[in-house]
Amino acid sequence: MAWDQEHLVSNDVILTAVREDAVNKLVQEGVGSAYTSAVHKTGKGIQVDTTNTRDHKSTSMLVKGSANHDSHGFSETTTGNFTIDHNDGKPSEKDNIVLTSSKWDDIYRDSPAKFNLKMSRTDQSGNNIQTFEPAKSEETSALDPSGAPVQIAKPIGDGQNVQPNNITNPDDRRMEAEFIIHDKKLGDLSYNEQRELKPDGSGRYHGIIRDKNGKVYGIVDESFKTDYEGNIIDVQTSSHLQKPKK
């Protein structure tokens, strides 16, 4: 199964909102966490019910909105505008997400092969909650505690920040996504994510969170299932600190 552009942007909005608490705990408290989320359509929108599997506290949110796809020559743009209402005291938010790709890059696949993806999350008054800026990471000569080279994210504007591991192999479903996250509470973060969507509709987003200087806060992992149309129906989210090299 491959997602079309509309499902790419709508599912990204849901997965971003679902992992927010896990990211906050890693960065602010230095602890891991785990959640399970059930996702289903209602007459009012997409209902997401999440339970913290460690303290068993539950929250819910309602996602409303849609995505529109435009094609001009070889350029394709999908824009999604969504609102999210939370029941846990968080402010209601407006999410805008834009995916831009070229048909030249899609000849090997039945979904966008590589593209520019950016997103902004604001409260109802327009105040910034988070902005996802397209980025590329550059390795330095320094090593992090796991023994891997320290990576520094650099903004790339309209460049392609989501790309496949192997564009000529349609059986390789893995893609790399890179962002600089400008967060009102957490500051600037670097986010490197490996994405995989399997033929049966299940998938995984595996992200490494760093500060702007390359220090690793930890790992966030989201495993999910989709229905036959490509709508997310279940998400398992977990996070943990980076393990030092032995």
ABEGO torsion letter per residue (X at the ends): XBBBAAAAAAAAAAAAAAAAAAAAAAAAAGBBBBBBBBBBBBAAEBBBBBBBAAAGBBBBBBBBEBBBBBBBEABBBBBBBBBBBBAAGBBBBBBBBBBBBBAAAAAABABBABBBBBBBBBBAAGBBABBBBBBBBBBBABBBAAGBBBBBBBBAEABBABBBABAABAABABBBBBBBBBBAAAEBBBBBBBBBBBAAGBBBBBBBBBBAAGBBAEBBBBBBBBBAAGBBABBBBBBBBBBBBX
